[in-house]
Amino acid sequence: MPHLKFLGINTIYIGPLFQSTSHGYDAIDYFKIDRRLGTNDTFKDFVDSASKK
């Protein structure tokens, strides 16, 4: 994250990330991060890291 901030990047686009059966656009649970991407806790850590100034 520090390197992205050094480069002046202030936006991160995240594609489908909710629990799905195959390609991400067929979400089956909008309250869980897709198990292939991590967990709700790891996503929370990512968001916390990205939003630090």
mmCIF file as Biopython writes it, N, C-alpha, C and O atoms, coordinates in Angstrom:
data_model
#
loop_
_atom_site.group_PDB
_atom_site.id
_atom_site.type_symbol
_atom_site.label_atom_id
_atom_site.label_alt_id
_atom_site.label_comp_id
_atom_site.label_asym_id
_atom_site.label_entity_id
_atom_site.label_seq_id
_atom_site.pdbx_PDB_ins_code
_atom_site.Cartn_x
_atom_site.Cartn_y
_atom_site.Cartn_z
_atom_site.occupancy
_atom_site.B_iso_or_equiv
_atom_site.auth_seq_id
_atom_site.auth_asym_id
_atom_site.pdbx_PDB_model_num
ATOM 1   N N  . MET A ? 1  ? 0.807   -1.186  0.000   1.0 0.0 1  A 1 
ATOM 2   C CA . MET A ? 1  ? 0.000   0.000   0.000   1.0 0.0 1  A 1 
ATOM 3   C C  . MET A ? 1  ? 0.864   1.270   0.000   1.0 0.0 1  A 1 
ATOM 4   O O  . MET A ? 1  ? 0.539   2.223   -0.708  1.0 0.0 1  A 1 
ATOM 5   N N  . PRO A ? 2  ? 1.946   1.305   0.770   1.0 0.0 2  A 1 
ATOM 6   C CA . PRO A ? 2  ? 2.770   2.517   0.735   1.0 0.0 2  A 1 
ATOM 7   C C  . PRO A ? 2  ? 3.287   2.837   -0.665  1.0 0.0 2  A 1 
ATOM 8   O O  . PRO A ? 2  ? 3.353   4.006   -1.044  1.0 0.0 2  A 1 
ATOM 9   N N  . HIS A ? 3  ? 3.651   1.822   -1.434  1.0 0.0 3  A 1 
ATOM 10  C CA . HIS A ? 3  ? 4.170   2.059   -2.779  1.0 0.0 3  A 1 
ATOM 11  C C  . HIS A ? 3  ? 3.078   2.638   -3.687  1.0 0.0 3  A 1 
ATOM 12  O O  . HIS A ? 3  ? 3.352   3.530   -4.489  1.0 0.0 3  A 1 
ATOM 13  N N  . LEU A ? 4  ? 1.859   2.144   -3.567  1.0 0.0 4  A 1 
ATOM 14  C CA . LEU A ? 4  ? 0.753   2.684   -4.363  1.0 0.0 4  A 1 
ATOM 15  C C  . LEU A ? 4  ? 0.528   4.153   -4.028  1.0 0.0 4  A 1 
ATOM 16  O O  . LEU A ? 4  ? 0.315   4.976   -4.918  1.0 0.0 4  A 1 
ATOM 17  N N  . LYS A ? 5  ? 0.575   4.474   -2.751  1.0 0.0 5  A 1 
ATOM 18  C CA . LYS A ? 5  ? 0.399   5.869   -2.334  1.0 0.0 5  A 1 
ATOM 19  C C  . LYS A ? 5  ? 1.556   6.731   -2.846  1.0 0.0 5  A 1 
ATOM 20  O O  . LYS A ? 5  ? 1.343   7.872   -3.255  1.0 0.0 5  A 1 
ATOM 21  N N  . PHE A ? 6  ? 2.775   6.193   -2.825  1.0 0.0 6  A 1 
ATOM 22  C CA . PHE A ? 6  ? 3.927   6.917   -3.338  1.0 0.0 6  A 1 
ATOM 23  C C  . PHE A ? 6  ? 3.746   7.244   -4.819  1.0 0.0 6  A 1 
ATOM 24  O O  . PHE A ? 6  ? 4.148   8.315   -5.274  1.0 0.0 6  A 1 
ATOM 25  N N  . LEU A ? 7  ? 3.154   6.339   -5.557  1.0 0.0 7  A 1 
ATOM 26  C CA . LEU A ? 7  ? 2.907   6.538   -6.979  1.0 0.0 7  A 1 
ATOM 27  C C  . LEU A ? 7  ? 1.759   7.506   -7.253  1.0 0.0 7  A 1 
ATOM 28  O O  . LEU A ? 7  ? 1.532   7.898   -8.398  1.0 0.0 7  A 1 
ATOM 29  N N  . GLY A ? 8  ? 1.043   7.885   -6.207  1.0 0.0 8  A 1 
ATOM 30  C CA . GLY A ? 8  ? -0.065  8.814   -6.363  1.0 0.0 8  A 1 
ATOM 31  C C  . GLY A ? 8  ? -1.393  8.138   -6.649  1.0 0.0 8  A 1 
ATOM 32  O O  . GLY A ? 8  ? -2.371  8.803   -6.988  1.0 0.0 8  A 1 
ATOM 33  N N  . ILE A ? 9  ? -1.431  6.824   -6.514  1.0 0.0 9  A 1 
ATOM 34  C CA . ILE A ? 9  ? -2.676  6.093   -6.747  1.0 0.0 9  A 1 
ATOM 35  C C  . ILE A ? 9  ? -3.594  6.316   -5.554  1.0 0.0 9  A 1 
ATOM 36  O O  . ILE A ? 9  ? -3.207  6.076   -4.410  1.0 0.0 9  A 1 
ATOM 37  N N  . ASN A ? 10 ? -4.807  6.775   -5.821  1.0 0.0 10 A 1 
ATOM 38  C CA . ASN A ? 10 ? -5.734  7.044   -4.726  1.0 0.0 10 A 1 
ATOM 39  C C  . ASN A ? 10 ? -7.055  6.308   -4.891  1.0 0.0 10 A 1 
ATOM 40  O O  . ASN A ? 10 ? -8.005  6.545   -4.144  1.0 0.0 10 A 1 
ATOM 41  N N  . THR A ? 11 ? -7.111  5.406   -5.880  1.0 0.0 11 A 1 
ATOM 42  C CA . THR A ? 11 ? -8.322  4.627   -6.101  1.0 0.0 11 A 1 
ATOM 43  C C  . THR A ? 11 ? -7.937  3.205   -6.477  1.0 0.0 11 A 1 
ATOM 44  O O  . THR A ? 11 ? -7.019  2.989   -7.269  1.0 0.0 11 A 1 
ATOM 45  N N  . ILE A ? 12 ? -8.635  2.250   -5.910  1.0 0.0 12 A 1 
ATOM 46  C CA . ILE A ? 12 ? -8.433  0.841   -6.255  1.0 0.0 12 A 1 
ATOM 47  C C  . ILE A ? 12 ? -9.782  0.291   -6.683  1.0 0.0 12 A 1 
ATOM 48  O O  . ILE A ? 12 ? -10.741 0.317   -5.911  1.0 0.0 12 A 1 
ATOM 49  N N  . TYR A ? 13 ? -9.862  -0.209  -7.918  1.0 0.0 13 A 1 
ATOM 50  C CA . TYR A ? 13 ? -11.090 -0.810  -8.421  1.0 0.0 13 A 1 
ATOM 51  C C  . TYR A ? 13 ? -11.075 -2.288  -8.068  1.0 0.0 13 A 1 
ATOM 52  O O  . TYR A ? 13 ? -10.112 -2.996  -8.359  1.0 0.0 13 A 1 
ATOM 53  N N  . ILE A ? 14 ? -12.135 -2.739  -7.449  1.0 0.0 14 A 1 
ATOM 54  C CA . ILE A ? 14 ? -12.243 -4.146  -7.075  1.0 0.0 14 A 1 
ATOM 55  C C  . ILE A ? 14 ? -13.435 -4.734  -7.816  1.0 0.0 14 A 1 
ATOM 56  O O  . ILE A ? 14 ? -14.553 -4.233  -7.703  1.0 0.0 14 A 1 
ATOM 57  N N  . GLY A ? 15 ? -13.193 -5.795  -8.571  1.0 0.0 15 A 1 
ATOM 58  C CA . GLY A ? 15 ? -14.265 -6.471  -9.307  1.0 0.0 15 A 1 
ATOM 59  C C  . GLY A ? 15 ? -15.145 -7.263  -8.364  1.0 0.0 15 A 1 
ATOM 60  O O  . GLY A ? 15 ? -15.147 -7.008  -7.160  1.0 0.0 15 A 1 
ATOM 61  N N  . PRO A ? 16 ? -15.882 -8.206  -8.881  1.0 0.0 16 A 1 
ATOM 62  C CA . PRO A ? 16 ? -16.789 -8.986  -8.033  1.0 0.0 16 A 1 
ATOM 63  C C  . PRO A ? 16 ? -16.020 -9.641  -6.893  1.0 0.0 16 A 1 
ATOM 64  O O  . PRO A ? 16 ? -14.976 -10.256 -7.106  1.0 0.0 16 A 1 
ATOM 65  N N  . LEU A ? 17 ? -16.538 -9.506  -5.707  1.0 0.0 17 A 1 
ATOM 66  C CA . LEU A ? 17 ? -15.823 -10.086 -4.575  1.0 0.0 17 A 1 
ATOM 67  C C  . LEU A ? 17 ? -16.715 -10.846 -3.617  1.0 0.0 17 A 1 
ATOM 68  O O  . LEU A ? 17 ? -16.224 -11.398 -2.632  1.0 0.0 17 A 1 
ATOM 69  N N  . PHE A ? 18 ? -18.011 -10.891 -3.878  1.0 0.0 18 A 1 
ATOM 70  C CA . PHE A ? 18 ? -18.909 -11.622 -2.981  1.0 0.0 18 A 1 
ATOM 71  C C  . PHE A ? 18 ? -18.914 -13.112 -3.305  1.0 0.0 18 A 1 
ATOM 72  O O  . PHE A ? 18 ? -18.570 -13.525 -4.413  1.0 0.0 18 A 1 
ATOM 73  N N  . GLN A ? 19 ? -19.305 -13.898 -2.327  1.0 0.0 19 A 1 
ATOM 74  C CA . GLN A ? 19 ? -19.386 -15.352 -2.492  1.0 0.0 19 A 1 
ATOM 75  C C  . GLN A ? 19 ? -20.224 -15.685 -3.719  1.0 0.0 19 A 1 
ATOM 76  O O  . GLN A ? 19 ? -21.350 -15.207 -3.864  1.0 0.0 19 A 1 
ATOM 77  N N  . SER A ? 20 ? -19.660 -16.516 -4.607  1.0 0.0 20 A 1 
ATOM 78  C CA . SER A ? 20 ? -20.360 -16.895 -5.835  1.0 0.0 20 A 1 
ATOM 79  C C  . SER A ? 20 ? -20.072 -18.360 -6.145  1.0 0.0 20 A 1 
ATOM 80  O O  . SER A ? 20 ? -19.262 -19.012 -5.486  1.0 0.0 20 A 1 
ATOM 81  N N  . THR A ? 21 ? -20.761 -18.851 -7.167  1.0 0.0 21 A 1 
ATOM 82  C CA . THR A ? 21 ? -20.555 -20.256 -7.525  1.0 0.0 21 A 1 
ATOM 83  C C  . THR A ? 21 ? -19.467 -20.459 -8.556  1.0 0.0 21 A 1 
ATOM 84  O O  . THR A ? 21 ? -18.842 -21.518 -8.595  1.0 0.0 21 A 1 
ATOM 85  N N  . SER A ? 22 ? -19.224 -19.435 -9.416  1.0 0.0 22 A 1 
ATOM 86  C CA . SER A ? 22 ? -18.202 -19.668 -10.436 1.0 0.0 22 A 1 
ATOM 87  C C  . SER A ? 22 ? -17.394 -18.422 -10.783 1.0 0.0 22 A 1 
ATOM 88  O O  . SER A ? 22 ? -16.220 -18.356 -10.419 1.0 0.0 22 A 1 
ATOM 89  N N  . HIS A ? 23 ? -17.954 -17.448 -11.458 1.0 0.0 23 A 1 
ATOM 90  C CA . HIS A ? 23 ? -17.180 -16.359 -12.037 1.0 0.0 23 A 1 
ATOM 91  C C  . HIS A ? 23 ? -17.262 -15.040 -11.284 1.0 0.0 23 A 1 
ATOM 92  O O  . HIS A ? 23 ? -16.649 -14.061 -11.710 1.0 0.0 23 A 1 
ATOM 93  N N  . GLY A ? 24 ? -17.982 -14.982 -10.202 1.0 0.0 24 A 1 
ATOM 94  C CA . GLY A ? 24 ? -18.037 -13.763 -9.403  1.0 0.0 24 A 1 
ATOM 95  C C  . GLY A ? 24 ? -19.249 -12.908 -9.655  1.0 0.0 24 A 1 
ATOM 96  O O  . GLY A ? 24 ? -19.703 -12.197 -8.758  1.0 0.0 24 A 1 
ATOM 97  N N  . TYR A ? 25 ? -19.784 -12.958 -10.854 1.0 0.0 25 A 1 
ATOM 98  C CA . TYR A ? 25 ? -20.955 -12.131 -11.153 1.0 0.0 25 A 1 
ATOM 99  C C  . TYR A ? 25 ? -22.258 -12.828 -10.791 1.0 0.0 25 A 1 
ATOM 100 O O  . TYR A ? 25 ? -23.336 -12.266 -10.982 1.0 0.0 25 A 1 
ATOM 101 N N  . ASP A ? 26 ? -22.170 -14.031 -10.276 1.0 0.0 26 A 1 
ATOM 102 C CA . ASP A ? 26 ? -23.355 -14.776 -9.854  1.0 0.0 26 A 1 
ATOM 103 C C  . ASP A ? 26 ? -23.366 -14.894 -8.320  1.0 0.0 26 A 1 
ATOM 104 O O  . ASP A ? 26 ? -23.406 -15.996 -7.773  1.0 0.0 26 A 1 
ATOM 105 N N  . ALA A ? 27 ? -23.331 -13.770 -7.658  1.0 0.0 27 A 1 
ATOM 106 C CA . ALA A ? 27 ? -23.233 -13.739 -6.191  1.0 0.0 27 A 1 
ATOM 107 C C  . ALA A ? 27 ? -24.365 -14.530 -5.548  1.0 0.0 27 A 1 
ATOM 108 O O  . ALA A ? 27 ? -25.526 -14.446 -5.950  1.0 0.0 27 A 1 
ATOM 109 N N  . ILE A ? 28 ? -23.983 -15.301 -4.535  1.0 0.0 28 A 1 
ATOM 110 C CA . ILE A ? 28 ? -24.985 -16.054 -3.786  1.0 0.0 28 A 1 
ATOM 111 C C  . ILE A ? 28 ? -25.091 -15.564 -2.346  1.0 0.0 28 A 1 
ATOM 112 O O  . ILE A ? 28 ? -26.051 -15.884 -1.645  1.0 0.0 28 A 1 
ATOM 113 N N  . ASP A ? 29 ? -24.106 -14.789 -1.909  1.0 0.0 29 A 1 
ATOM 114 C CA . ASP A ? 29 ? -24.139 -14.243 -0.547  1.0 0.0 29 A 1 
ATOM 115 C C  . ASP A ? 29 ? -23.432 -12.894 -0.544  1.0 0.0 29 A 1 
ATOM 116 O O  . ASP A ? 29 ? -22.208 -12.819 -0.652  1.0 0.0 29 A 1 
ATOM 117 N N  . TYR A ? 30 ? -24.219 -11.838 -0.421  1.0 0.0 30 A 1 
ATOM 118 C CA . TYR A ? 30 ? -23.659 -10.486 -0.450  1.0 0.0 30 A 1 
ATOM 119 C C  . TYR A ? 30 ? -23.042 -10.069 0.891   1.0 0.0 30 A 1 
ATOM 120 O O  . TYR A ? 30 ? -22.612 -8.926  1.045   1.0 0.0 30 A 1 
ATOM 121 N N  . PHE A ? 31 ? -22.999 -10.970 1.835   1.0 0.0 31 A 1 
ATOM 122 C CA . PHE A ? 31 ? -22.416 -10.664 3.142   1.0 0.0 31 A 1 
ATOM 123 C C  . PHE A ? 31 ? -21.093 -11.388 3.367   1.0 0.0 31 A 1 
ATOM 124 O O  . PHE A ? 31 ? -20.484 -11.240 4.426   1.0 0.0 31 A 1 
ATOM 125 N N  . LYS A ? 32 ? -20.639 -12.169 2.388   1.0 0.0 32 A 1 
ATOM 126 C CA . LYS A ? 32 ? -19.374 -12.909 2.519   1.0 0.0 32 A 1 
ATOM 127 C C  . LYS A ? 32 ? -18.487 -12.648 1.319   1.0 0.0 32 A 1 
ATOM 128 O O  . LYS A ? 32 ? -18.948 -12.599 0.178   1.0 0.0 32 A 1 
ATOM 129 N N  . ILE A ? 33 ? -17.195 -12.480 1.602   1.0 0.0 33 A 1 
ATOM 130 C CA . ILE A ? 33 ? -16.187 -12.373 0.555   1.0 0.0 33 A 1 
ATOM 131 C C  . ILE A ? 33 ? -15.995 -13.766 -0.042  1.0 0.0 33 A 1 
ATOM 132 O O  . ILE A ? 33 ? -16.005 -14.762 0.683   1.0 0.0 33 A 1 
ATOM 133 N N  . ASP A ? 34 ? -15.822 -13.835 -1.349  1.0 0.0 34 A 1 
ATOM 134 C CA . ASP A ? 34 ? -15.631 -15.128 -2.010  1.0 0.0 34 A 1 
ATOM 135 C C  . ASP A ? 34 ? -14.453 -15.854 -1.383  1.0 0.0 34 A 1 
ATOM 136 O O  . ASP A ? 34 ? -13.380 -15.276 -1.216  1.0 0.0 34 A 1 
ATOM 137 N N  . ARG A ? 35 ? -14.645 -17.085 -1.046  1.0 0.0 35 A 1 
ATOM 138 C CA . ARG A ? 35 ? -13.609 -17.875 -0.351  1.0 0.0 35 A 1 
ATOM 139 C C  . ARG A ? 35 ? -12.323 -17.973 -1.156  1.0 0.0 35 A 1 
ATOM 140 O O  . ARG A ? 35 ? -11.263 -18.221 -0.581  1.0 0.0 35 A 1 
ATOM 141 N N  . ARG A ? 36 ? -12.384 -17.785 -2.479  1.0 0.0 36 A 1 
ATOM 142 C CA . ARG A ? 36 ? -11.177 -17.823 -3.313  1.0 0.0 36 A 1 
ATOM 143 C C  . ARG A ? 36 ? -10.345 -16.561 -3.152  1.0 0.0 36 A 1 
ATOM 144 O O  . ARG A ? 36 ? -9.177  -16.528 -3.541  1.0 0.0 36 A 1 
ATOM 145 N N  . LEU A ? 37 ? -10.949 -15.515 -2.574  1.0 0.0 37 A 1 
ATOM 146 C CA . LEU A ? 37 ? -10.256 -14.236 -2.419  1.0 0.0 37 A 1 
ATOM 147 C C  . LEU A ? 37 ? -9.804  -13.974 -0.990  1.0 0.0 37 A 1 
ATOM 148 O O  . LEU A ? 37 ? -8.965  -13.105 -0.756  1.0 0.0 37 A 1 
ATOM 149 N N  . GLY A ? 38 ? -10.343 -14.706 -0.046  1.0 0.0 38 A 1 
ATOM 150 C CA . GLY A ? 38 ? -9.994  -14.492 1.356   1.0 0.0 38 A 1 
ATOM 151 C C  . GLY A ? 38 ? -11.226 -14.594 2.223   1.0 0.0 38 A 1 
ATOM 152 O O  . GLY A ? 38 ? -12.178 -15.306 1.905   1.0 0.0 38 A 1 
ATOM 153 N N  . THR A ? 39 ? -11.189 -13.873 3.318   1.0 0.0 39 A 1 
ATOM 154 C CA . THR A ? 39 ? -12.302 -13.892 4.264   1.0 0.0 39 A 1 
ATOM 155 C C  . THR A ? 39 ? -12.778 -12.462 4.507   1.0 0.0 39 A 1 
ATOM 156 O O  . THR A ? 39 ? -12.146 -11.497 4.076   1.0 0.0 39 A 1 
ATOM 157 N N  . ASN A ? 40 ? -13.882 -12.351 5.190   1.0 0.0 40 A 1 
ATOM 158 C CA . ASN A ? 40 ? -14.358 -11.017 5.552   1.0 0.0 40 A 1 
ATOM 159 C C  . ASN A ? 40 ? -13.300 -10.282 6.376   1.0 0.0 40 A 1 
ATOM 160 O O  . ASN A ? 40 ? -13.122 -9.073  6.228   1.0 0.0 40 A 1 
ATOM 161 N N  . ASP A ? 41 ? -12.604 -11.011 7.237   1.0 0.0 41 A 1 
ATOM 162 C CA . ASP A ? 41 ? -11.577 -10.380 8.078   1.0 0.0 41 A 1 
ATOM 163 C C  . ASP A ? 41 ? -10.385 -9.899  7.246   1.0 0.0 41 A 1 
ATOM 164 O O  . ASP A ? 41 ? -9.872  -8.806  7.488   1.0 0.0 41 A 1 
ATOM 165 N N  . THR A ? 42 ? -9.937  -10.695 6.275   1.0 0.0 42 A 1 
ATOM 166 C CA . THR A ? 42 ? -8.810  -10.249 5.459   1.0 0.0 42 A 1 
ATOM 167 C C  . THR A ? 42 ? -9.213  -9.060  4.593   1.0 0.0 42 A 1 
ATOM 168 O O  . THR A ? 42 ? -8.397  -8.175  4.336   1.0 0.0 42 A 1 
ATOM 169 N N  . PHE A ? 43 ? -10.466 -9.036  4.143   1.0 0.0 43 A 1 
ATOM 170 C CA . PHE A ? 43 ? -10.922 -7.887  3.363   1.0 0.0 43 A 1 
ATOM 171 C C  . PHE A ? 43 ? -10.998 -6.644  4.243   1.0 0.0 43 A 1 
ATOM 172 O O  . PHE A ? 43 ? -10.653 -5.548  3.802   1.0 0.0 43 A 1 
ATOM 173 N N  . LYS A ? 44 ? -11.446 -6.808  5.478   1.0 0.0 44 A 1 
ATOM 174 C CA . LYS A ? 44 ? -11.492 -5.682  6.415   1.0 0.0 44 A 1 
ATOM 175 C C  . LYS A ? 44 ? -10.083 -5.137  6.643   1.0 0.0 44 A 1 
ATOM 176 O O  . LYS A ? 44 ? -9.878  -3.924  6.667   1.0 0.0 44 A 1 
ATOM 177 N N  . ASP A ? 45 ? -9.113  -6.040  6.809   1.0 0.0 45 A 1 
ATOM 178 C CA . ASP A ? 45 ? -7.717  -5.604  6.981   1.0 0.0 45 A 1 
ATOM 179 C C  . ASP A ? 45 ? -7.229  -4.822  5.756   1.0 0.0 45 A 1 
ATOM 180 O O  . ASP A ? 45 ? -6.541  -3.810  5.889   1.0 0.0 45 A 1 
ATOM 181 N N  . PHE A ? 46 ? -7.594  -5.303  4.566   1.0 0.0 46 A 1 
ATOM 182 C CA . PHE A ? 46 ? -7.222  -4.610  3.330   1.0 0.0 46 A 1 
ATOM 183 C C  . PHE A ? 46 ? -7.824  -3.207  3.273   1.0 0.0 46 A 1 
ATOM 184 O O  . PHE A ? 46 ? -7.137  -2.238  2.952   1.0 0.0 46 A 1 
ATOM 185 N N  . VAL A ? 47 ? -9.099  -3.113  3.586   1.0 0.0 47 A 1 
ATOM 186 C CA . VAL A ? 47 ? -9.776  -1.801  3.574   1.0 0.0 47 A 1 
ATOM 187 C C  . VAL A ? 47 ? -9.157  -0.869  4.607   1.0 0.0 47 A 1 
ATOM 188 O O  . VAL A ? 47 ? -8.929  0.308   4.327   1.0 0.0 47 A 1 
ATOM 189 N N  . ASP A ? 48 ? -8.886  -1.391  5.802   1.0 0.0 48 A 1 
ATOM 190 C CA . ASP A ? 48 ? -8.253  -0.562  6.833   1.0 0.0 48 A 1 
ATOM 191 C C  . ASP A ? 48 ? -6.888  -0.071  6.366   1.0 0.0 48 A 1 
ATOM 192 O O  . ASP A ? 48 ? -6.546  1.094   6.572   1.0 0.0 48 A 1 
ATOM 193 N N  . SER A ? 49 ? -6.117  -0.937  5.748   1.0 0.0 49 A 1 
ATOM 194 C CA . SER A ? 49 ? -4.794  -0.563  5.254   1.0 0.0 49 A 1 
ATOM 195 C C  . SER A ? 49 ? -4.887  0.484   4.148   1.0 0.0 49 A 1 
ATOM 196 O O  . SER A ? 49 ? -4.112  1.440   4.112   1.0 0.0 49 A 1 
ATOM 197 N N  . ALA A ? 50 ? -5.849  0.286   3.245   1.0 0.0 50 A 1 
ATOM 198 C CA . ALA A ? 50 ? -6.004  1.200   2.112   1.0 0.0 50 A 1 
ATOM 199 C C  . ALA A ? 50 ? -6.499  2.573   2.544   1.0 0.0 50 A 1 
ATOM 200 O O  . ALA A ? 50 ? -6.224  3.568   1.874   1.0 0.0 50 A 1 
ATOM 201 N N  . SER A ? 51 ? -7.220  2.637   3.645   1.0 0.0 51 A 1 
ATOM 202 C CA . SER A ? 51 ? -7.794  3.932   4.037   1.0 0.0 51 A 1 
ATOM 203 C C  . SER A ? 51 ? -6.935  4.702   5.032   1.0 0.0 51 A 1 
ATOM 204 O O  . SER A ? 51 ? -7.311  5.800   5.444   1.0 0.0 51 A 1 
ATOM 205 N N  . LYS A ? 52 ? -5.790  4.148   5.427   1.0 0.0 52 A 1 
ATOM 206 C CA . LYS A ? 52 ? -4.884  4.897   6.290   1.0 0.0 52 A 1 
ATOM 207 C C  . LYS A ? 52 ? -4.249  6.020   5.496   1.0 0.0 52 A 1 
ATOM 208 O O  . LYS A ? 52 ? -3.916  5.849   4.324   1.0 0.0 52 A 1 
ATOM 209 N N  . LYS A ? 53 ? -4.080  7.169   6.133   1.0 0.0 53 A 1 
ATOM 210 C CA . LYS A ? 53 ? -3.461  8.307   5.444   1.0 0.0 53 A 1 
ATOM 211 C C  . LYS A ? 53 ? -2.003  8.445   5.790   1.0 0.0 53 A 1 
ATOM 212 O O  . LYS A ? 53 ? -1.333  9.352   5.295   1.0 0.0 53 A 1 
#
